[in-house]
Amino acid sequence: MNLQPTINGERIRIAPSSEEDREALFAVASDRLIWEQHPAHGRWQRPVFDALFDAGMASGGALTIRDASTDEVIGSSRYYAWTPTQRHISIGCTYLARRCWGGTYNHELKRLMLQHAFGFVDRVWFHIEVKNQRSRRAITTVGGKLSHEVQSDPSFSGWATAYYYIDRSSWLRG
């Protein structure tokens, strides 16, 4: 599976992240309100953001999101935890500029990333901090189903994590 595809949509363009994207992504991420409901709410600060960016680059699945009409960097997401034998992958670490909140940009982003992923996998997972109601509502609007919650999840720095999934079969029917 190509973890860093280039995908063009109506409103957004998704492309592999590169070091050249660091400053533009930090400009987006430096908005404190983006991280308000995230357990790592300090990601607006330079050292915390740099650790997030570096981890994304090291993952091999980091993606930069641009506005298709202006080419402005508006956010980031990534594919991670690909398990070819189980045909699962996760999508996460997503953030968008506040001007892009409200459904259309995030919905298109998830739709494009899911379409790409379902060419290779049968299930896509989303891991969301339990108190992040904004992200939890957003994932359900694209068909995410709650599987379970883990309090003090060791896989996610001890955060309380809600596990959502979308299966290829339900995606194709929907």
C-alpha positions as CSV (number, residue, x, y, z in Angstrom):
1,M,0.0,0.0,0.0
2,N,1.2,3.5,-0.9
3,L,1.1,5.3,2.5
4,Q,1.9,8.6,0.9
5,P,-0.3,9.0,-2.2
6,T,-1.1,12.1,-4.1
7,I,-4.8,12.5,-4.3
8,N,-6.7,15.3,-5.9
9,G,-10.3,16.2,-4.8
10,E,-12.7,19.0,-5.5
11,R,-11.7,21.1,-2.5
12,I,-8.4,19.6,-1.4
13,R,-5.2,18.1,-2.6
14,I,-3.4,15.5,-0.5
15,A,0.3,14.9,-1.0
16,P,3.3,13.3,0.8
17,S,4.6,15.6,3.5
18,S,8.1,16.9,3.1
19,E,10.5,18.9,5.2
20,E,9.5,21.9,3.1
21,D,6.0,21.7,4.6
22,R,7.1,22.1,8.2
23,E,6.7,25.9,8.5
24,A,3.4,26.1,6.7
25,L,2.0,23.2,8.8
26,F,3.3,24.9,12.0
27,A,1.5,28.1,10.9
28,V,-1.8,26.0,10.8
29,A,-1.0,24.0,14.0
30,S,-0.1,27.1,16.0
31,D,-3.8,27.9,16.5
32,R,-4.5,26.8,20.1
33,L,-8.1,26.1,19.4
34,I,-7.3,23.3,17.0
35,W,-5.9,21.3,20.0
36,E,-8.5,22.4,22.6
37,Q,-10.1,18.9,22.8
38,H,-7.0,16.9,22.1
39,P,-5.1,15.4,25.0
40,A,-1.8,16.8,23.5
41,H,-3.3,20.3,23.6
42,G,0.2,21.8,23.6
43,R,0.8,21.0,19.9
44,W,0.5,24.7,19.1
45,Q,3.9,25.2,20.7
46,R,7.0,24.8,18.5
47,P,8.8,22.0,20.3
48,V,5.6,19.9,20.7
49,F,4.7,20.5,17.1
50,D,8.2,19.6,15.9
51,A,8.0,16.3,17.7
52,L,4.6,15.6,16.0
53,F,6.0,16.6,12.6
54,D,9.1,14.5,13.1
55,A,7.1,11.5,14.2
56,G,4.9,11.9,11.1
57,M,7.9,12.0,8.8
58,A,9.4,9.0,10.5
59,S,6.1,7.0,10.1
60,G,6.3,7.1,6.3
61,G,2.6,8.0,6.1
62,A,2.5,11.7,6.7
63,L,0.3,13.8,4.3
64,T,0.0,17.5,3.8
65,I,-3.4,18.8,2.8
66,R,-3.7,21.9,0.6
67,D,-6.7,23.9,-0.6
68,A,-7.2,22.8,-4.2
69,S,-8.1,26.3,-5.4
70,T,-5.3,28.3,-3.6
71,D,-2.6,25.7,-3.0
72,E,-2.5,27.0,0.6
73,V,-1.5,24.4,3.3
74,I,-4.6,23.8,5.4
75,G,-3.6,20.8,7.5
76,S,-2.2,17.3,7.8
77,S,-3.2,13.7,8.3
78,R,-1.5,10.3,8.1
79,Y,-1.8,6.6,7.5
80,Y,-0.3,4.5,10.2
81,A,-0.4,1.0,11.9
82,W,-0.8,-0.8,8.6
83,T,-1.1,-4.6,9.2
84,P,-1.1,-6.3,5.8
85,T,-1.9,-9.7,7.2
86,Q,-5.1,-8.5,8.8
87,R,-5.8,-6.0,6.0
88,H,-6.2,-3.1,8.5
89,I,-4.8,0.4,8.6
90,S,-5.4,3.5,10.7
91,I,-6.0,7.1,9.7
92,G,-5.2,9.9,12.2
93,C,-3.1,12.7,13.5
94,T,-5.5,14.9,11.4
95,Y,-5.8,18.6,11.9
96,L,-7.2,21.3,9.7
97,A,-7.2,25.1,9.8
98,R,-10.3,26.4,11.6
99,R,-11.5,28.0,8.4
100,C,-11.9,24.5,7.1
101,W,-14.0,23.2,10.0
102,G,-17.7,22.4,9.6
103,G,-17.7,19.3,7.5
104,T,-16.9,19.8,3.8
105,Y,-13.1,19.8,4.0
106,N,-12.8,17.0,6.6
107,H,-15.5,15.0,4.9
108,E,-13.7,15.1,1.6
109,L,-10.4,14.4,3.2
110,K,-11.7,11.2,4.9
111,R,-13.6,10.2,1.8
112,L,-10.5,10.4,-0.4
113,M,-8.2,8.7,2.2
114,L,-10.8,5.9,2.7
115,Q,-11.2,5.4,-1.0
116,H,-7.4,5.0,-1.3
117,A,-7.1,2.7,1.7
118,F,-9.9,0.4,0.6
119,G,-8.0,-0.5,-2.5
120,F,-5.6,-2.4,-0.1
121,V,-7.4,-3.1,3.2
122,D,-10.7,-4.3,4.6
123,R,-10.9,-2.1,7.7
124,V,-9.8,1.4,8.6
125,W,-9.4,2.4,12.3
126,F,-9.6,5.8,13.9
127,H,-8.3,6.4,17.4
128,I,-9.9,9.4,19.1
129,E,-9.4,10.8,22.6
130,V,-12.6,10.0,24.5
131,K,-13.3,13.7,25.4
132,N,-12.7,14.9,21.8
133,Q,-16.4,15.3,21.0
134,R,-15.7,17.3,17.8
135,S,-13.7,14.5,16.2
136,R,-16.0,11.8,17.5
137,R,-19.0,13.5,15.8
138,A,-17.0,14.1,12.6
139,I,-16.0,10.4,12.3
140,T,-19.6,9.2,12.7
141,T,-20.7,11.5,9.8
142,V,-18.4,9.6,7.4
143,G,-19.7,6.2,8.7
144,G,-17.4,5.5,11.6
145,K,-18.7,2.9,14.1
146,L,-17.6,2.8,17.8
147,S,-15.9,-0.4,18.6
148,H,-14.7,0.2,22.1
149,E,-13.1,2.6,24.5
150,V,-9.8,2.0,26.4
151,Q,-9.1,4.0,29.6
152,S,-5.4,4.8,30.1
153,D,-4.6,3.3,26.7
154,P,-0.9,2.2,26.7
155,S,-0.9,2.4,22.9
156,F,-1.7,6.2,23.0
157,S,0.4,7.7,25.8
158,G,-2.1,6.6,28.5
159,W,-5.0,8.7,27.0
160,A,-8.5,7.4,27.2
161,T,-9.1,6.3,23.6
162,A,-12.3,5.6,21.6
163,Y,-11.7,3.1,18.8
164,Y,-13.8,3.7,15.6
165,Y,-13.7,1.7,12.4
166,I,-15.1,1.6,8.9
167,D,-15.2,-1.7,7.0
168,R,-14.7,-1.8,3.2
169,S,-17.9,-3.8,2.7
170,S,-20.1,-1.1,4.5
171,W,-18.1,1.7,2.7
172,L,-18.9,0.2,-0.7
173,R,-22.6,-0.3,0.1
174,G,-22.9,3.3,1.5
